[in-house]
């Protein structure tokens, strides 16, 4: 009887804690990590919404010490972990606040950033029933002349093995977020098109990367060719 119960509980026992910290950010997806490094070489700062314990924030701060990194986390326990995990990086700052409050901080205290091209990771999930993604996209695409926006938990068309978020039966997809984008810009959208799991700690998670206000397309490394799909919008 005990062995049967243990067998039933095994998948849950193997599931990492919400507060587990990982040395490699971006879910440990090596194709995505390689793509991110390519973009971060072009950006002076990194903005993230919803850092949890700051695995990705710490990873960016460590691997790109010349990039200023800013993030937020409303959960007080996760924030304490995040604060400790980035304490040794002088280029990383994390705020104990929601995504909406973080946007207010950017508008009020960090306006100097608006003259630069940011790399943004939108990862605020709205656990309490709110979905801040629309406001985040509207703010970023209307406030910056150019930028790169990585949307996490995004639906990848035609590739159902990538996990994605659904809020109130609405999928996190481009068709849903399109209306939030500032129409003054033209956009390139990059999706993954690989099938292998390269992370040691996480299944495949969908993502989409928006490139706006930049005249030239990203120079894709040879090793990434065939791993990405580009759509001009």
C-alpha positions in Angstrom: 0.0 0.0 0.0 2.8 2.4 1.0 4.7 1.7 -2.2 1.6 2.4 -4.3 1.1 5.8 -2.6 4.8 6.6 -3.1 4.5 5.7 -6.8 1.5 8.0 -7.2 3.2 10.9 -5.5 6.5 10.5 -7.4 5.8 13.0 -10.1 5.0 15.6 -7.5 8.1 14.7 -5.4 10.3 15.3 -8.5 8.8 18.7 -9.3 11.1 21.5 -8.3 10.0 24.0 -5.7 8.6 27.3 -7.0 11.6 28.9 -5.2 14.3 26.7 -6.8 17.1 28.7 -8.3 18.8 27.7 -11.5 22.2 28.8 -12.8 21.1 29.1 -16.4 18.1 31.4 -17.1 15.4 31.3 -19.8 14.3 27.8 -18.7 17.7 26.5 -19.6 16.7 26.2 -23.3 20.1 26.3 -25.0 18.8 27.4 -28.4 16.9 30.3 -26.7 19.9 31.2 -24.6 22.1 31.4 -27.7 19.6 33.7 -29.4 19.3 35.9 -26.3 23.1 36.4 -26.1 23.1 37.5 -29.7 20.5 40.2 -28.8 22.0 41.3 -25.5 25.2 42.3 -27.3 23.1 45.0 -29.0 21.2 46.3 -25.9 22.5 48.4 -23.0 19.9 47.2 -20.5 17.5 44.4 -19.7 14.0 44.7 -18.4 12.1 41.7 -16.9 8.6 41.5 -15.5 8.0 38.7 -12.9 11.5 37.4 -11.9 10.3 34.9 -9.3 13.7 34.0 -7.6 15.8 35.8 -10.3 17.3 32.8 -12.1 17.1 34.6 -15.4 17.9 38.1 -14.0 21.1 36.7 -12.2 22.1 34.8 -15.3 21.9 37.9 -17.5 23.7 40.1 -14.9 26.5 37.5 -14.6 27.0 36.8 -18.3 26.6 40.4 -19.5 28.2 42.6 -16.7 28.0 45.7 -19.0 24.2 45.4 -19.3 22.0 47.2 -16.7 19.3 44.7 -15.4 16.0 45.7 -13.8 13.2 43.4 -12.7 10.3 43.1 -10.3 8.6 40.4 -8.1 5.4 41.0 -6.1 5.5 37.8 -4.1 7.4 38.6 -0.8 9.0 35.2 -0.4 10.2 35.0 -4.0 11.4 38.6 -3.7 13.6 37.8 -0.7 15.1 34.9 -2.6 15.6 37.1 -5.7 17.2 39.9 -3.7 19.7 37.4 -2.3 20.4 35.8 -5.6 21.4 39.1 -7.3 23.0 40.7 -4.3 26.5 40.2 -5.7 25.8 41.8 -9.1 26.1 45.5 -9.1 24.3 45.8 -12.5 21.1 44.1 -11.2 18.2 45.7 -9.4 14.9 43.9 -8.4 11.9 45.7 -7.0 9.2 44.2 -4.7 6.2 45.3 -6.8 3.8 44.3 -9.5 4.3 44.7 -13.2 2.1 47.8 -13.2 4.0 49.3 -10.4 7.3 48.5 -12.1 6.1 50.4 -15.2 5.3 53.4 -13.0 8.9 53.2 -11.6 10.3 53.2 -15.1 8.2 56.2 -16.1 9.0 58.1 -12.9 12.6 57.2 -12.0 14.3 55.6 -14.9 13.3 57.8 -17.9 17.0 57.9 -19.0 16.5 54.3 -20.3 14.0 55.5 -22.9 16.7 56.7 -25.3 18.2 53.2 -25.6 17.1 50.0 -27.2 16.0 47.6 -24.5 15.9 43.8 -24.3 12.6 43.0 -22.4 11.5 39.7 -21.0 7.7 39.7 -20.3 7.1 37.0 -17.7 4.4 38.3 -15.4 1.9 35.6 -15.2 -0.9 37.2 -13.3 -1.5 34.4 -10.7 -4.4 36.4 -9.2 -6.4 36.4 -12.4 -4.9 39.6 -13.9 -2.9 39.4 -17.2 -0.5 42.4 -17.4 1.0 41.4 -20.8 -1.2 43.8 -22.8 -0.3 46.8 -20.7 3.4 45.8 -20.8 3.4 45.6 -24.6 1.5 48.9 -25.0 4.0 50.6 -22.7 7.1 49.3 -24.3 6.2 49.7 -27.9 4.9 53.3 -27.3 7.7 54.4 -25.0 10.8 53.2 -26.9 11.9 53.9 -30.4 13.2 50.4 -30.8 13.6 47.2 -28.8 13.5 43.5 -28.5 10.6 41.9 -26.5 10.7 38.2 -25.5 7.3 36.9 -24.5 7.5 33.8 -22.3 4.9 31.0 -22.3 3.9 32.0 -25.8 1.9 29.8 -28.3 4.1 28.6 -31.1 2.0 28.1 -34.2 2.0 24.5 -35.5 4.3 23.2 -32.7 2.1 21.9 -29.9 5.0 20.4 -28.0 5.8 23.9 -26.7 3.9 24.7 -23.5 2.1 28.0 -23.4 -0.2 30.0 -21.0 -4.0 30.3 -21.3 -5.9 32.9 -19.3 -9.7 32.5 -19.0 -9.6 30.2 -22.0 -7.6 32.8 -24.1 -4.2 31.5 -25.3 -1.1 33.6 -25.0 -0.6 34.1 -28.8 0.2 36.8 -31.3 -3.3 37.1 -32.6 -4.3 38.0 -29.0 -1.6 40.5 -28.3 -1.5 42.2 -31.7 -3.9 45.0 -30.7 -1.5 46.0 -27.9 1.4 46.9 -30.2 2.0 50.5 -31.2 1.0 50.7 -34.9 3.8 53.3 -35.6 6.3 50.5 -35.8 6.9 47.6 -38.1 7.6 44.3 -36.4 9.6 41.1 -36.9 8.4 38.1 -34.9 10.7 35.2 -34.2 9.5 31.8 -33.1 11.3 28.6 -32.2 11.1 25.7 -34.7 13.0 22.9 -33.0 11.8 19.9 -31.2 14.5 18.7 -28.9 14.6 19.6 -25.2 18.0 21.0 -24.3 17.3 22.1 -20.7 18.4 19.9 -17.8 15.6 21.1 -15.6 12.6 22.3 -17.7 10.4 21.0 -20.5 10.0 23.0 -23.8 8.3 26.3 -23.2 7.0 28.4 -26.1 8.3 31.9 -26.7 8.0 34.7 -29.3 10.5 37.5 -29.8 9.3 40.9 -31.2 11.9 43.1 -32.9 10.6 46.6 -33.5 12.1 49.9 -34.7 15.3 48.3 -35.9 16.1 48.8 -39.6 18.2 45.7 -40.0 17.1 42.1 -39.3 19.0 40.2 -36.6 22.2 38.5 -37.9 21.4 34.9 -37.0 24.4 32.8 -36.1 25.0 29.8 -38.4 24.3 27.4 -35.6 20.8 28.8 -35.1 19.8 28.7 -38.7 16.9 26.2 -39.1 16.1 26.6 -35.4 14.1 29.9 -35.8 11.1 31.1 -37.9 11.0 34.8 -38.8 7.7 36.5 -39.6 7.6 40.1 -40.9 4.4 41.9 -39.7 
